[in-house]
């Protein structure tokens, strides 16, 4: 991505603030419990050094694992470390003896271990919809936000093993399958072993990849059918796909241009911004993107932008399911959310 000077300065400024407030400040607050003050010059040097590490990781193809671990896991540790040290510093104003030296690292360790273990789990959820628009049972699996790159290919293998155990007619992928330019697309060869059709729409992270046009086209080599701005028929279902690289208004305009259909219509779009304004254009909308906040308390912030940020919602006979995603972005941690595979049954009335 090419930055203008102003955007570059803004980008670097944000990175520096993250470096200080997430990585440096929690350590400073904790050292205060020991009455140890770090000189301002040392604070500045540490913030600059961390900023360089973050910038290099985000703006290059360097995949040095210790650097990746430091960026992602350090971000999670720093975020919860900031919450804990800030909380105990506030409590300390009223209660002098609060064992902050012992409690902060103990609680932080417990949070990180729980979050990391929870991020390894993959739950399944089943939803059923009855309609007079089909005459036979239709079953699908829906996944979104796998984030290969942040997640390893073994995570996708675990997802596929669970899907193969279920009798489904097709697999829907709702975007953000890949989030790193360094991810080797050849690893997707395992999808060629999937015997059911795989329908895919792009998410925002696909467009952050270097040479994203080529990479998105290459997905067709791995049994993946890209349906961005296409309408396809599968059994008794009409499937409409919307890519993520256009504005909300353009997505609405595309849907408005479609002919009305008496068939059961599934709309697959990465971000859930279109719900509920498209309730009259589809019978079921499938989205992801939000991760259901991924790590508490981020779900409060996510909900400000996406009021329908997780779960099953209904309006005027139509339904929408917004998934929490099948993988993690950034830190491999889940607190207050979970990875999931959604199994969808469309049954005749």
C-alpha positions as CSV (number, residue, x, y, z in Angstrom):
1,X,0.0,0.0,0.0
2,X,1.4,3.4,-1.0
3,X,1.2,6.1,1.6
4,X,1.0,9.8,1.1
5,X,3.3,11.7,3.5
6,X,0.4,12.7,5.7
7,X,-1.0,9.1,5.9
8,X,2.5,7.8,6.5
9,X,3.0,10.3,9.4
10,X,-0.4,9.3,10.8
11,X,0.4,5.6,10.5
12,X,3.8,6.0,12.3
13,X,2.1,8.1,15.0
14,X,-0.4,5.4,15.7
15,X,2.3,2.8,15.8
16,X,4.3,4.9,18.3
17,X,1.2,5.4,20.5
18,X,0.5,1.6,20.5
19,X,4.1,1.0,21.4
20,X,4.1,3.3,24.4
21,X,0.6,2.6,25.8
22,X,0.4,-1.1,25.1
23,X,4.0,-2.3,25.5
24,X,5.8,0.3,27.6
25,X,3.3,1.9,30.0
26,X,2.1,-1.4,31.7
27,X,5.7,-2.1,32.5
28,X,6.2,1.4,33.9
29,X,3.1,1.1,36.1
30,X,4.2,-2.3,37.4
31,X,7.7,-1.0,38.2
32,X,6.1,1.8,40.2
33,X,4.9,-0.8,42.7
34,X,8.6,-1.3,43.5
35,X,9.1,2.5,43.6
36,X,11.3,2.2,40.5
37,X,11.1,5.0,37.9
38,X,12.4,4.6,34.4
39,X,14.1,7.7,32.9
40,X,12.1,9.4,30.2
41,X,14.9,8.9,27.7
42,X,14.8,5.2,28.2
43,X,11.0,5.2,27.8
44,X,11.4,7.0,24.5
45,X,14.1,4.7,23.3
46,X,12.0,1.6,24.1
47,X,9.0,3.0,22.4
48,X,11.0,3.9,19.3
49,X,12.6,0.4,19.2
50,X,9.2,-1.3,19.6
51,X,7.7,1.0,16.9
52,X,10.4,-0.1,14.5
53,X,9.7,-3.7,15.1
54,X,5.9,-3.3,14.6
55,X,6.5,-1.2,11.4
56,X,8.9,-3.7,9.9
57,X,6.6,-6.6,10.6
58,X,3.5,-4.9,9.2
59,X,5.2,-3.3,6.1
60,X,7.6,-6.1,5.0
61,X,7.4,-9.8,4.2
62,X,9.6,-10.7,7.2
63,X,8.0,-13.6,9.0
64,X,10.6,-14.1,11.7
65,X,8.6,-16.1,14.3
66,X,10.0,-14.4,17.4
67,X,9.2,-11.0,15.9
68,X,5.6,-12.2,15.1
69,X,5.2,-13.6,18.6
70,X,6.5,-10.4,20.1
71,X,4.1,-8.3,18.1
72,X,0.9,-10.3,18.4
73,X,1.3,-11.9,21.9
74,X,3.0,-8.8,23.2
75,X,0.0,-6.8,22.1
76,X,-2.4,-9.0,24.0
77,X,-0.1,-9.2,27.1
78,X,0.3,-5.4,27.1
79,X,-3.4,-4.7,26.6
80,X,-4.4,-6.8,29.6
81,X,-1.4,-5.7,31.5
82,X,-2.4,-2.1,31.1
83,X,-5.9,-2.9,32.3
84,X,-4.6,-4.7,35.4
85,X,-1.9,-2.3,36.3
86,X,-4.2,0.6,35.8
87,X,-6.9,-1.0,37.9
88,X,-4.6,-1.8,40.8
89,X,-3.0,1.6,40.6
90,X,-6.4,3.1,41.1
91,X,-7.3,0.7,43.9
92,X,-4.0,1.6,45.6
93,X,-5.2,5.1,46.0
94,X,-7.7,3.8,48.6
95,X,-6.1,0.6,49.9
96,X,-2.4,0.6,50.5
97,X,-1.9,-3.1,51.0
98,X,-3.5,-4.8,47.9
99,X,-0.7,-7.3,46.9
100,X,-0.5,-5.7,43.5
101,X,3.1,-7.1,43.0
102,X,1.8,-10.6,43.3
103,X,-1.7,-10.3,41.9
104,X,-0.9,-8.5,38.6
105,X,1.5,-11.1,37.1
106,X,-0.6,-13.9,38.5
107,X,-3.9,-12.6,37.0
108,X,-2.2,-11.6,33.7
109,X,-0.7,-15.1,33.4
110,X,-4.1,-16.7,34.0
111,X,-5.8,-14.5,31.4
112,X,-3.2,-15.1,28.7
113,X,-3.2,-18.9,29.3
114,X,-7.0,-19.1,29.3
115,X,-7.3,-16.9,26.2
116,X,-4.6,-18.9,24.3
117,X,-6.3,-22.2,25.2
118,X,-9.7,-20.9,24.3
119,X,-8.4,-19.8,20.9
120,X,-7.4,-23.3,20.0
121,X,-11.0,-24.6,20.4
122,X,-13.4,-24.7,17.5
123,X,-17.1,-24.9,18.4
124,X,-19.9,-25.9,16.1
125,X,-23.3,-24.2,15.9
126,X,-26.3,-25.4,14.1
127,X,-29.2,-23.2,12.8
128,X,-32.3,-24.4,11.1
129,X,-34.6,-22.5,8.8
130,X,-37.9,-23.8,7.4
131,X,-39.4,-22.4,4.2
132,X,-41.8,-23.3,1.4
133,X,-39.2,-22.3,-1.1
134,X,-37.4,-25.7,-1.0
135,X,-38.8,-29.2,-1.4
136,X,-35.7,-31.1,0.0
137,X,-33.4,-30.6,2.9
138,X,-30.4,-28.5,2.1
139,X,-27.3,-28.5,4.4
140,X,-24.3,-26.2,4.3
141,X,-21.3,-25.3,6.4
142,X,-20.3,-21.7,6.9
143,X,-16.9,-20.4,8.0
144,X,-15.4,-17.0,8.0
145,X,-12.2,-15.2,9.1
146,X,-9.9,-18.1,9.2
147,X,-7.0,-15.7,8.8
148,X,-4.3,-18.0,7.4
149,X,-1.1,-16.3,8.1
150,X,-2.0,-15.3,11.6
151,X,-3.3,-18.9,11.9
152,X,-1.3,-21.9,10.7
153,X,-2.5,-24.3,8.0
154,X,-3.0,-26.9,10.7
155,X,-5.9,-24.7,12.0
156,X,-7.6,-25.0,8.7
157,X,-7.0,-28.8,8.7
158,X,-8.8,-29.0,12.0
159,X,-11.8,-27.0,10.6
160,X,-12.0,-29.3,7.6
161,X,-11.9,-32.4,9.7
162,X,-15.0,-31.2,11.6
163,X,-16.8,-30.3,8.4
164,X,-16.0,-33.7,6.7
165,X,-17.7,-35.4,9.7
166,X,-20.9,-33.6,8.8
167,X,-23.2,-34.4,5.9
168,X,-23.3,-31.0,4.1
169,X,-23.9,-30.2,0.5
170,X,-21.4,-27.2,0.2
171,X,-19.0,-25.1,2.1
172,X,-19.4,-21.3,2.2
173,X,-16.4,-19.1,3.2
174,X,-17.3,-15.6,4.1
175,X,-14.0,-13.8,3.6
176,X,-10.7,-13.2,5.4
177,X,-9.4,-16.6,4.5
178,X,-5.9,-15.2,4.2
179,X,-4.4,-12.2,6.0
180,X,-0.7,-12.4,5.3
181,X,1.3,-11.8,2.0
182,X,3.8,-14.3,3.3
183,X,1.3,-17.2,3.4
184,X,2.2,-19.9,0.9
185,X,-1.0,-20.4,-1.2
186,X,0.2,-23.9,-2.2
187,X,-0.7,-25.0,1.3
188,X,-4.3,-24.6,0.2
189,X,-3.9,-27.8,-1.9
190,X,-5.7,-29.7,0.9
191,X,-8.9,-28.0,-0.3
192,X,-8.7,-30.0,-3.5
193,X,-9.4,-33.0,-1.3
194,X,-12.8,-31.5,-0.3
195,X,-15.5,-33.3,-2.4
196,X,-18.2,-30.6,-2.0
197,X,-18.3,-27.2,-3.7
198,X,-16.6,-24.4,-1.9
199,X,-18.1,-20.9,-2.5
200,X,-16.1,-17.9,-1.4
201,X,-16.4,-14.1,-1.1
202,X,-13.5,-11.8,-0.3
203,X,-13.1,-10.0,3.0
204,X,-11.1,-6.8,3.8
205,X,-7.9,-8.7,4.5
206,X,-7.7,-10.2,1.1
207,X,-7.2,-6.7,-0.3
208,X,-4.4,-6.0,2.1
209,X,-2.3,-8.7,0.4
210,X,0.5,-7.8,-2.0
211,X,-0.6,-8.7,-5.5
212,X,-4.1,-9.4,-4.2
213,X,-5.6,-9.6,-7.7
214,X,-3.3,-12.5,-8.6
215,X,-3.8,-14.2,-5.2
216,X,-7.6,-14.0,-5.4
217,X,-7.6,-15.5,-8.9
218,X,-5.2,-18.2,-7.8
219,X,-7.8,-19.5,-5.3
220,X,-9.6,-21.1,-8.2
221,X,-6.7,-23.6,-8.4
222,X,-7.8,-25.0,-5.0
223,X,-11.5,-25.9,-5.5
224,X,-12.6,-22.4,-4.4
225,X,-15.4,-20.7,-6.4
226,X,-15.2,-17.0,-6.0
227,X,-18.7,-15.5,-6.3
228,X,-17.9,-11.8,-5.7
229,X,-20.7,-9.9,-7.4
230,X,-22.1,-13.1,-8.9
231,X,-25.4,-15.0,-8.5
232,X,-25.1,-18.8,-8.7
233,X,-27.6,-21.6,-8.4
234,X,-27.0,-24.6,-6.2
235,X,-29.7,-27.2,-5.9
236,X,-32.8,-25.2,-4.9
237,X,-30.8,-22.3,-3.5
238,X,-29.9,-19.0,-5.1
239,X,-26.5,-17.8,-3.7
240,X,-25.5,-14.1,-4.1
241,X,-22.0,-13.0,-3.3
242,X,-20.7,-9.5,-2.5
243,X,-17.0,-8.7,-2.4
244,X,-15.6,-6.4,0.2
245,X,-13.6,-4.0,-2.0
246,X,-16.5,-1.6,-2.7
247,X,-18.5,0.9,-0.7
248,X,-21.7,0.1,1.2
249,X,-23.7,2.1,-1.4
250,X,-22.2,0.1,-4.2
251,X,-23.2,-3.2,-2.5
252,X,-26.8,-1.9,-2.1
253,X,-26.8,-0.8,-5.7
254,X,-25.7,-4.2,-6.9
255,X,-28.5,-5.9,-4.9
256,X,-31.1,-3.4,-6.2
257,X,-30.1,-4.4,-9.7
258,X,-30.9,-8.1,-9.2
259,X,-34.2,-9.5,-10.4
260,X,-36.6,-10.7,-7.8
261,X,-36.6,-14.5,-7.3
262,X,-39.0,-17.0,-5.8
263,X,-36.0,-19.2,-4.9
264,X,-34.5,-19.3,-1.4
265,X,-31.8,-16.7,-1.6
266,X,-28.6,-16.7,0.5
267,X,-26.6,-13.5,0.5
268,X,-23.0,-13.9,1.5
269,X,-21.1,-10.7,2.4
270,X,-18.1,-10.3,4.7
271,X,-19.2,-7.3,6.8
272,X,-22.6,-7.3,8.4
273,X,-23.3,-3.6,7.6
274,X,-26.1,-4.4,5.2
275,X,-28.4,-5.9,7.8
276,X,-31.3,-5.3,8.2
277,X,-31.7,-3.1,5.1
278,X,-31.4,-6.1,2.8
279,X,-34.0,-8.2,4.6
280,X,-36.3,-7.8,1.6
281,X,-33.6,-8.9,-0.9
282,X,-32.6,-12.3,0.7
283,X,-33.9,-15.1,2.9
284,X,-30.6,-15.5,4.8
285,X,-27.6,-13.3,5.0
286,X,-24.2,-14.8,6.1
287,X,-21.4,-12.5,7.4
288,X,-18.4,-12.5,9.7
289,X,-15.7,-9.8,10.1
290,X,-16.5,-8.8,13.7
291,X,-15.0,-11.9,15.5
292,X,-17.7,-11.1,18.1
293,X,-15.1,-8.8,19.6
294,X,-12.5,-11.6,19.9
295,X,-11.1,-10.3,23.2
296,X,-13.2,-8.8,26.0
297,X,-13.9,-5.8,26.3
298,X,-13.5,-5.1,22.5
299,X,-17.0,-6.4,21.8
300,X,-18.3,-3.1,23.2
301,X,-16.3,-1.2,20.6
302,X,-17.3,-3.5,17.8
303,X,-21.0,-3.2,18.7
304,X,-20.7,0.6,18.2
305,X,-19.9,0.1,14.6
306,X,-21.9,-3.1,14.0
307,X,-25.1,-3.2,16.1
308,X,-25.7,-6.7,14.8
309,X,-22.2,-8.0,15.6
310,X,-22.9,-11.7,16.4
311,X,-25.5,-14.4,16.2
312,X,-28.9,-15.0,14.6
313,X,-31.2,-12.1,13.8
314,X,-34.6,-12.0,12.1
315,X,-36.7,-9.4,10.3
316,X,-39.8,-9.7,8.1
317,X,-39.3,-13.4,7.6
318,X,-35.6,-13.1,6.7
319,X,-32.6,-14.2,8.8
320,X,-29.1,-13.1,9.2
321,X,-26.3,-15.0,10.9
322,X,-23.1,-13.1,11.9
323,X,-20.3,-15.5,12.8
324,X,-17.7,-14.9,15.4
325,X,-15.2,-16.3,12.9
326,X,-13.3,-19.6,12.6
327,X,-9.9,-18.1,13.5
328,X,-8.2,-15.2,15.3
329,X,-6.6,-12.1,13.8
330,X,-3.4,-10.9,15.5
331,X,-3.1,-12.4,19.0
332,X,-4.2,-16.1,19.1
333,X,-6.5,-15.3,22.0
334,X,-10.2,-15.5,22.7
335,X,-11.9,-14.0,25.7
336,X,-15.7,-13.7,25.7
337,X,-15.8,-15.2,22.2
338,X,-15.0,-18.4,20.4
339,X,-14.0,-19.9,17.0
340,X,-16.9,-21.5,15.3
341,X,-18.2,-23.5,12.3
342,X,-21.8,-22.9,11.5
343,X,-24.0,-25.7,10.1
344,X,-27.1,-24.4,8.3
345,X,-30.1,-26.5,7.5
346,X,-32.8,-25.2,5.1
347,X,-35.8,-27.4,5.5
348,X,-39.1,-27.6,3.6
349,X,-42.2,-26.6,5.7
